[in-house]
C-alpha cells in the first residue's frame, strides 16, 4: 500500500492583509491552532506582508509562508515583479503559479506557467501549480481536457526529481469566490483524472506521491467532506483563510 500523502492546508490571501494585519492574524491563528506534525500549513500573504508573516511564524515548523506569484527571470529591468530567488531570500518556501486570476486578469499563458515553475524550482522553492476550468468549459464537457492542457506541458518539462517538489491545486474557476463549490464527488472525479495525467507522464509511483489540493469556496463547513475523498490531499482556501479562527478549523478538519 502506498504511503499516505501528508495533507496540505493552504491559504491564499490575495490582495488582503498588510504587515500589521498579518501579524495580528498569526497571533490569533497560532493560538487557535496548536502545532501538528501530521499536516502542513502554507499561507500566501500579500507580497508586502511576507516578511511580517515569516517573522510571526518563525517558531512554527509546521507553518510555511509562500508568495502568490513570481517572474521567471532572477533579476533585471522588470519593474514591479518579484523573482523566485528574492522570495526565497525573504523567507518564502513555496510559490503559487498559474492561479486562475493570474491567467484571466493578467493574461498568464501556459508557456509562462512552465517558465515560472522552472524558475521556482531553480530557486529551491516548491511550486504549487493551479489548474482548473471555467463554467463555460465545464458545460461544454471540456473540463478534463482544459486541465490536461494546463498541466501536461509542466509535467513534460520536469525531471522526476523536480516532479517530487511540485504541488498541484485544482481550482474550478466557477467555484472561486462565487459561493458555488464542487461537490465532494466532483472534486474526487477531477483529482483522480489529474492523478492519471501525472501517472501517464511520470509513472504510477510519482502519481501516488503527488499532493493534489482542492480550491474553490472552501469553508469550515465543507472542508472535512472534501478532504475525506481519497485523491483530495488538502485545500487551497481563499476568502475563508482571512479569518484566523475559521482557517484554524479548516486546518483541523484534515484527516489525521
C-alpha positions as CSV (number, residue, x, y, z in Angstrom):
1,X,0.0,0.0,0.0
2,X,1.3,3.5,-0.9
3,X,2.3,5.7,1.9
4,X,-0.3,8.3,2.9
5,X,0.2,11.7,1.5
6,X,0.6,14.5,4.1
7,X,-2.4,16.8,4.0
8,X,-1.6,20.4,2.9
9,X,-3.8,23.3,4.1
10,X,-3.1,26.4,2.1
11,X,-4.5,29.9,2.4
12,X,-4.3,32.5,-0.3
13,X,-4.9,36.0,1.0
14,X,-4.9,37.6,-2.5
15,X,-4.9,41.4,-2.1
16,X,-5.8,41.5,1.6
17,X,-3.8,42.0,4.8
18,X,-0.8,44.2,5.0
19,X,2.1,43.6,7.6
20,X,0.1,44.8,10.6
21,X,-2.9,42.7,9.8
22,X,-0.6,39.7,9.0
23,X,1.0,39.9,12.5
24,X,-2.5,40.1,14.1
25,X,-3.7,37.2,12.0
26,X,-0.9,34.9,13.0
27,X,-1.1,35.8,16.7
28,X,-4.7,34.7,16.7
29,X,-4.2,31.7,14.3
30,X,-1.2,30.2,16.1
31,X,-3.1,30.5,19.4
32,X,-6.1,28.7,17.9
33,X,-4.1,26.0,16.0
34,X,-1.5,24.1,18.0
35,X,1.4,22.6,16.2
36,X,0.8,19.3,14.5
37,X,3.3,17.0,12.7
38,X,0.8,15.2,10.6
39,X,-0.1,18.1,8.2
40,X,1.4,21.2,6.7
41,X,0.0,24.7,6.6
42,X,1.1,27.2,3.9
43,X,-0.1,30.8,3.8
44,X,0.3,33.0,0.8
45,X,0.2,36.6,2.1
46,X,0.4,39.8,0.0
47,X,4.0,40.5,-1.2
48,X,4.5,43.3,1.3
49,X,3.4,41.2,4.2
50,X,5.7,38.2,3.5
51,X,8.4,39.5,5.9
52,X,5.9,40.0,8.7
53,X,4.4,36.6,8.1
54,X,7.8,34.9,8.1
55,X,8.8,36.6,11.4
56,X,5.4,35.7,13.0
57,X,5.7,32.0,12.2
58,X,9.5,31.5,12.7
59,X,8.9,29.3,15.8
60,X,6.4,27.0,14.0
61,X,8.0,24.5,11.7
62,X,4.5,23.3,10.6
63,X,3.6,26.6,9.1
64,X,5.2,27.8,5.9
65,X,5.0,31.1,4.0
66,X,4.7,31.4,0.3
67,X,4.4,34.1,-2.4
68,X,1.4,34.4,-4.7
69,X,3.4,35.0,-7.9
70,X,6.9,35.2,-9.3
71,X,8.5,36.3,-12.5
72,X,10.6,33.8,-14.3
73,X,13.8,35.9,-14.5
74,X,16.0,36.1,-11.5
75,X,16.8,39.8,-11.8
76,X,16.7,42.6,-14.3
77,X,14.7,45.6,-15.5
78,X,11.3,44.2,-14.6
79,X,9.6,46.9,-12.6
80,X,7.1,45.6,-10.1
81,X,7.9,42.0,-10.4
82,X,9.2,39.5,-7.7
83,X,11.8,36.9,-8.6
84,X,11.9,33.4,-7.0
85,X,15.4,34.0,-5.6
86,X,14.2,37.2,-3.9
87,X,11.2,35.3,-2.5
88,X,13.5,32.7,-1.1
89,X,15.7,35.3,0.5
90,X,12.7,36.9,2.1
91,X,11.9,33.5,3.8
92,X,9.2,32.1,1.5
93,X,9.4,28.4,0.8
94,X,6.5,27.9,-1.7
95,X,5.2,29.9,-4.7
96,X,1.8,29.8,-6.3
97,X,1.9,29.5,-10.1
98,X,-0.9,29.8,-12.6
99,X,-3.7,30.9,-10.3
100,X,-6.9,31.4,-12.3
101,X,-6.8,35.2,-11.6
102,X,-3.3,35.4,-13.0
103,X,-4.5,33.6,-16.1
104,X,-7.7,35.5,-16.5
105,X,-6.9,39.0,-15.3
106,X,-3.2,39.3,-16.2
107,X,-3.0,37.1,-19.3
108,X,-0.6,34.5,-17.9
109,X,-0.2,31.8,-20.6
110,X,0.6,28.1,-20.2
111,X,4.1,28.7,-21.6
112,X,4.6,31.3,-18.9
113,X,3.5,28.9,-16.1
114,X,6.1,26.4,-17.3
115,X,8.8,29.0,-17.1
116,X,7.6,30.1,-13.7
117,X,7.5,26.6,-12.3
118,X,11.1,26.0,-13.6
119,X,12.3,29.3,-12.0
120,X,10.7,28.4,-8.7
121,X,12.4,25.0,-8.7
122,X,15.7,26.6,-9.6
123,X,15.5,28.9,-6.6
124,X,14.9,26.0,-4.2
125,X,11.2,26.7,-3.6
126,X,8.2,24.4,-4.1
127,X,5.8,25.4,-6.9
128,X,2.1,25.0,-6.2
129,X,0.6,24.9,-9.7
130,X,-3.1,25.9,-10.0
131,X,-5.2,24.3,-12.7
132,X,-8.9,24.4,-13.5
133,X,-11.7,25.1,-15.9
134,X,-14.4,27.8,-16.3
135,X,-18.1,27.2,-16.1
136,X,-18.4,27.5,-19.9
137,X,-15.7,24.9,-20.4
138,X,-17.3,22.5,-17.9
139,X,-20.7,22.9,-19.5
140,X,-19.1,22.2,-22.9
141,X,-17.8,18.9,-21.5
142,X,-14.2,20.1,-21.7
143,X,-13.2,20.3,-18.0
144,X,-10.7,17.4,-18.1
145,X,-9.3,18.5,-21.5
146,X,-8.7,22.0,-20.2
147,X,-7.0,20.8,-17.1
148,X,-4.8,18.5,-19.2
149,X,-3.9,21.4,-21.5
150,X,-2.7,23.4,-18.4
151,X,-0.9,20.5,-16.7
152,X,0.7,18.4,-19.3
153,X,3.3,21.0,-20.5
154,X,4.5,21.4,-17.0
155,X,4.8,17.6,-16.4
156,X,6.7,17.1,-19.7
157,X,9.1,19.9,-18.7
158,X,10.1,18.4,-15.4
159,X,12.5,15.6,-14.4
160,X,11.4,13.0,-11.9
161,X,13.4,14.8,-9.1
162,X,11.7,18.1,-9.9
163,X,8.3,16.5,-10.0
164,X,8.8,15.4,-6.4
165,X,8.8,19.0,-5.4
166,X,5.7,20.1,-7.4
167,X,2.3,20.5,-5.7
168,X,-1.0,20.8,-7.6
169,X,-4.1,22.7,-6.8
170,X,-7.3,22.0,-8.7
171,X,-9.4,25.1,-8.6
172,X,-12.6,25.1,-10.7
173,X,-12.8,28.7,-11.7
174,X,-16.6,28.8,-11.5
175,X,-16.3,28.0,-7.7
176,X,-13.8,30.7,-6.8
177,X,-15.4,33.5,-4.8
178,X,-18.8,32.6,-6.1
179,X,-20.2,30.6,-3.2
180,X,-20.5,27.7,-5.5
181,X,-18.5,24.6,-4.6
182,X,-17.8,21.5,-6.5
183,X,-19.4,18.5,-4.7
184,X,-17.0,16.1,-3.0
185,X,-17.8,13.7,-5.8
186,X,-17.0,16.3,-8.5
187,X,-13.7,17.1,-6.7
188,X,-12.7,13.4,-6.4
189,X,-13.5,12.7,-10.1
190,X,-11.2,15.6,-11.3
191,X,-8.5,14.8,-8.8
192,X,-8.5,11.2,-10.0
193,X,-8.2,12.4,-13.6
194,X,-5.3,14.7,-12.6
195,X,-3.5,11.9,-10.9
196,X,-3.9,9.8,-14.0
197,X,-2.3,12.5,-16.0
198,X,0.7,12.5,-13.7
199,X,0.9,8.7,-14.0
200,X,0.9,8.9,-17.7
201,X,3.8,11.3,-17.7
202,X,5.9,10.0,-14.9
203,X,4.5,6.7,-13.8
204,X,2.2,5.4,-11.1
205,X,4.6,5.8,-8.1
206,X,5.1,9.5,-8.9
207,X,1.3,9.9,-9.2
208,X,0.6,8.2,-6.0
209,X,3.0,10.6,-4.2
210,X,1.7,13.8,-5.7
211,X,-0.3,16.1,-3.4
212,X,-3.3,17.5,-5.1
213,X,-5.3,20.2,-3.3
214,X,-8.8,21.4,-4.0
215,X,-9.6,25.1,-4.1
216,X,-12.9,26.8,-4.7
217,X,-15.1,28.4,-2.0
218,X,-13.7,26.1,0.7
219,X,-15.2,26.8,4.2
220,X,-15.1,25.2,7.6
221,X,-18.4,23.7,6.9
222,X,-17.3,21.7,3.8
223,X,-13.6,21.2,4.3
224,X,-13.8,17.8,6.0
225,X,-16.1,16.3,3.4
226,X,-13.9,17.5,0.6
227,X,-10.7,16.1,2.2
228,X,-12.3,12.8,3.0
229,X,-12.1,11.9,-0.7
230,X,-9.2,9.6,-1.5
231,X,-7.5,11.8,-4.0
232,X,-8.1,15.2,-2.3
233,X,-4.9,15.8,-0.2
234,X,-5.8,19.2,1.2
235,X,-7.3,22.5,0.3
236,X,-6.3,25.9,-1.2
237,X,-8.5,28.4,0.7
238,X,-9.3,31.9,-0.5
239,X,-11.6,34.2,1.5
240,X,-12.0,31.8,4.4
241,X,-8.3,31.9,5.1
242,X,-8.5,35.6,6.1
243,X,-10.3,34.7,9.3
244,X,-7.8,33.2,11.8
245,X,-10.4,31.1,13.7
246,X,-12.1,29.8,10.6
247,X,-8.9,28.9,8.9
248,X,-7.8,27.1,12.1
249,X,-11.0,25.0,11.9
250,X,-10.3,24.1,8.3
251,X,-6.7,23.0,9.2
252,X,-8.1,20.8,11.9
253,X,-10.6,19.3,9.5
254,X,-7.9,17.4,7.5
255,X,-7.9,13.7,8.3
256,X,-5.4,12.5,10.8
